[in-house]
Every structure is written in C-alpha cells, then in structure tokens.
Amino acid sequence: MFQDLEIFIKHFRLIPCIMNYRQLLEKAKKEMPKSVHEKERFEMPPIKGHIQGTKTI
C-alpha cells in the first residue's frame, strides 16, 4: 500500500510539469511562422553532368 501511495505522489507531482509542457508547446506552435506549417513536395533538380570514361562529371 505504501508503494501505491508513493507512485501516486510521484505521478501527482509530474502532472503540473506535463500540463505546463503542453501549454508551452501550444504557445510555440502559435508563434511559429505560417511557412513552417506549409507542406510541399520536394522535387529533385535535374542533374547536370556527363559521363567521361568511367567517371561521371
């Protein structure tokens, strides 16, 4: 029974930290520029080079 109480106390002490972390995370997300949230597909640029003998230049 003492172990259960000890676990409860440890967990209870962490709750404010977790809530504070979530609040800080939401605040950080709101303050980020909109360009960070935009998603576009990355396209590889065309390769500029040629084969000379056994090497690609």
PANU-797557 format. One record per atom (N, C-alpha, C): x, y, z; residue in one letter. Coordinates in pm, 1 decimal, padded with zeros to 6 digits. Each point is the difference from the previous one (the first is absolute). Layout:
BAMAR	X	Y	Z	a
...
***
This chain:
BAMAR	00082.8	-00119.2	00000.0	m
BAMAR	-00082.8	00119.2	00000.0	m
BAMAR	00087.5	00126.1	00000.0	m
BAMAR	00111.3	-00003.1	00069.7	f
BAMAR	00089.1	00115.3	00004.0	f
BAMAR	00058.2	00028.8	-00138.2	f
BAMAR	00030.5	-00107.2	-00076.3	q
BAMAR	00053.6	00018.8	-00134.8	q
BAMAR	-00101.7	00069.8	-00089.2	q
BAMAR	-00126.7	-00038.1	00010.7	d
BAMAR	-00104.1	00063.3	-00080.6	d
BAMAR	-00009.9	00148.4	00031.0	d
BAMAR	00008.6	00033.5	00127.7	l
BAMAR	-00006.4	00140.3	00040.4	l
BAMAR	00121.1	00076.0	-00053.6	l
BAMAR	00116.0	-00062.6	00006.5	e
BAMAR	00122.3	00064.3	-00049.7	e
BAMAR	-00008.4	00024.0	-00151.2	e
BAMAR	-00050.2	-00097.6	-00074.0	i
BAMAR	-00016.6	00014.6	-00144.7	i
BAMAR	-00100.0	00110.7	-00030.4	i
BAMAR	-00108.8	00004.3	00075.8	f
BAMAR	-00101.3	00103.8	-00020.3	f
BAMAR	00059.6	00138.6	00022.7	f
BAMAR	00078.0	00014.2	00104.2	i
BAMAR	00060.0	00130.6	00031.1	i
BAMAR	00096.4	00041.7	-00110.8	i
BAMAR	00082.4	-00094.0	-00048.3	k
BAMAR	00092.3	00032.6	-00108.7	k
BAMAR	-00076.5	00041.2	-00124.7	k
BAMAR	-00106.2	-00074.0	-00030.7	h
BAMAR	-00081.0	00031.0	-00118.0	h
BAMAR	-00069.2	00135.2	00017.6	h
BAMAR	-00051.5	00025.5	00118.1	f
BAMAR	-00071.2	00124.3	00027.1	f
BAMAR	00093.0	00119.7	-00014.9	f
BAMAR	00125.5	-00015.8	00036.5	r
BAMAR	00096.9	00109.3	-00012.7	r
BAMAR	00034.0	00027.4	-00146.2	r
BAMAR	-00009.0	-00101.3	-00085.0	l
BAMAR	00033.9	00017.4	-00140.9	l
BAMAR	-00111.5	00066.2	-00079.6	l
BAMAR	-00123.1	-00009.4	00045.9	i
BAMAR	-00113.0	00053.9	-00076.2	i
BAMAR	00017.7	00148.4	-00031.5	i
BAMAR	00035.2	00085.8	00095.1	p
BAMAR	00019.1	00141.9	-00036.2	p
BAMAR	00109.9	00020.3	-00103.7	p
BAMAR	00106.3	-00079.0	00007.0	c
BAMAR	00107.9	00012.3	-00098.4	c
BAMAR	-00049.7	-00037.3	-00138.5	c
BAMAR	-00077.3	-00107.6	-00008.7	i
BAMAR	-00052.9	-00044.3	-00128.7	i
BAMAR	-00096.3	00103.9	-00055.3	i
BAMAR	-00086.7	00054.1	00085.5	m
BAMAR	-00095.1	00101.2	-00045.6	m
BAMAR	00075.9	00124.4	-00046.5	m
BAMAR	00101.8	00038.5	00073.3	n
BAMAR	00078.8	00116.6	-00036.9	n
BAMAR	00070.7	-00024.7	-00132.8	n
BAMAR	00050.9	-00120.0	-00021.0	y
BAMAR	00066.2	-00034.9	-00125.8	y
BAMAR	-00097.3	00012.9	-00115.8	y
BAMAR	-00121.2	-00051.8	00017.1	r
BAMAR	-00099.4	00006.9	-00106.8	r
BAMAR	-00038.5	00144.5	-00030.0	r
BAMAR	-00013.0	00081.3	00102.0	q
BAMAR	-00032.3	00141.1	-00021.2	q
BAMAR	00113.0	00069.0	-00075.7	q
BAMAR	00123.3	-00027.7	00038.5	l
BAMAR	00114.3	00060.1	-00068.8	l
BAMAR	00008.2	-00047.0	-00144.6	l
BAMAR	-00030.7	-00127.4	-00024.0	l
BAMAR	00002.8	-00053.8	-00135.3	l
BAMAR	-00104.9	00067.8	-00087.5	l
BAMAR	-00120.6	00016.4	00051.3	e
BAMAR	-00105.6	00067.5	-00075.8	e
BAMAR	00037.4	00145.4	-00028.0	e
BAMAR	00058.5	00067.0	00098.4	k
BAMAR	00041.7	00139.6	-00018.2	k
BAMAR	00106.9	00009.7	-00108.6	k
BAMAR	00095.9	-00092.7	00002.0	a
BAMAR	00106.6	00000.5	-00100.6	a
BAMAR	-00056.8	-00024.2	-00139.2	a
BAMAR	-00097.1	-00091.0	-00012.1	k
BAMAR	-00061.2	-00027.8	-00130.1	k
BAMAR	-00072.2	00122.8	-00053.7	k
BAMAR	-00066.9	00074.9	00087.2	k
BAMAR	-00073.0	00120.1	-00042.9	k
BAMAR	00095.4	00110.3	-00044.8	k
BAMAR	00117.7	00006.6	00061.1	e
BAMAR	00094.8	00106.8	-00030.5	e
BAMAR	00087.5	-00029.6	-00121.9	e
BAMAR	-00004.3	-00121.3	-00050.9	m
BAMAR	00081.0	-00035.4	-00116.9	m
BAMAR	-00058.0	00064.7	-00124.8	m
BAMAR	00084.5	00036.9	-00096.4	p
BAMAR	-00052.1	00058.7	-00124.2	p
BAMAR	-00081.0	-00103.1	-00078.7	p
BAMAR	-00094.9	00049.2	-00079.0	k
BAMAR	-00088.0	-00089.3	-00075.4	k
BAMAR	00077.0	-00083.1	-00102.2	k
BAMAR	00111.8	00050.9	-00049.2	s
BAMAR	00076.6	-00073.7	-00100.7	s
BAMAR	00052.5	-00133.3	00054.1	s
BAMAR	00015.1	-00010.7	00130.0	v
BAMAR	00047.4	-00124.4	00060.8	v
BAMAR	-00105.1	-00109.4	-00013.7	v
BAMAR	-00126.5	00038.7	00002.8	h
BAMAR	-00108.9	-00097.4	-00004.6	h
BAMAR	-00038.2	-00038.3	-00142.3	h
BAMAR	00048.5	00073.6	-00099.6	e
BAMAR	-00032.9	-00033.0	-00138.1	e
BAMAR	00078.2	-00124.1	-00041.5	e
BAMAR	-00067.1	-00085.3	-00073.4	k
BAMAR	00065.3	-00123.2	-00044.5	k
BAMAR	-00001.4	-00004.4	-00151.5	k
BAMAR	00116.0	-00013.0	-00057.8	e
BAMAR	00009.2	-00018.2	-00143.9	e
BAMAR	00097.1	-00113.6	-00027.2	e
BAMAR	-00021.3	-00063.7	-00109.2	r
BAMAR	00082.8	-00115.2	-00035.2	r
BAMAR	00134.7	00047.7	-00053.1	r
BAMAR	00105.7	-00060.5	00051.0	f
BAMAR	00134.8	00032.9	-00045.3	f
BAMAR	00024.2	-00067.8	-00133.7	f
BAMAR	00050.7	00076.1	-00096.0	e
BAMAR	00032.9	-00055.6	-00130.5	e
BAMAR	00149.6	00013.5	-00022.7	e
BAMAR	00058.7	-00107.7	-00045.5	m
BAMAR	00143.4	00000.5	-00028.5	m
BAMAR	00026.4	00084.8	-00123.6	m
BAMAR	00100.3	00086.9	00004.6	p
BAMAR	00035.1	00076.8	-00119.6	p
BAMAR	00063.0	-00092.8	-00103.8	p
BAMAR	-00012.4	00035.2	-00127.4	p
BAMAR	00060.9	-00086.0	-00101.9	p
BAMAR	00152.5	-00003.7	00016.8	p
BAMAR	00055.8	-00113.9	-00027.2	i
BAMAR	00144.4	-00019.3	00015.9	i
BAMAR	00073.3	00061.7	-00118.2	i
BAMAR	00104.2	00076.0	00030.9	k
BAMAR	00083.0	00059.1	-00104.5	k
BAMAR	00134.2	-00072.0	00004.8	k
BAMAR	00027.8	-00078.5	-00100.4	g
BAMAR	00125.4	-00073.8	-00002.7	g
BAMAR	00006.4	-00088.1	-00122.6	g
BAMAR	00111.0	-00062.3	-00017.2	h
BAMAR	00017.1	-00092.0	-00111.9	h
BAMAR	00101.3	-00107.5	00038.5	h
BAMAR	-00001.2	-00106.7	-00075.6	i
BAMAR	00091.8	-00110.3	00025.6	i
BAMAR	00123.8	00019.6	-00086.0	i
BAMAR	00115.5	-00007.7	00064.2	q
BAMAR	00126.8	00012.0	-00071.2	q
BAMAR	00083.5	-00121.9	00038.8	q
BAMAR	00007.4	-00094.2	-00090.2	g
BAMAR	00070.6	-00124.7	00030.4	g
BAMAR	-00078.1	-00079.9	00103.5	g
BAMAR	00063.1	-00026.5	00114.4	t
BAMAR	-00066.9	-00075.3	00106.7	t
BAMAR	-00048.1	00091.0	00112.2	t
BAMAR	00004.2	00129.6	-00021.9	k
BAMAR	-00038.1	00094.9	00105.0	k
BAMAR	-00115.9	00088.2	-00044.7	k
BAMAR	-00083.2	00036.1	00096.1	t
BAMAR	-00107.6	00095.5	-00026.2	t
BAMAR	00046.1	00136.7	00048.2	t
BAMAR	-00009.4	00097.6	-00087.6	i
BAMAR	00046.1	00135.3	00033.1	i
BAMAR	-00119.4	00094.1	00000.6	i
***
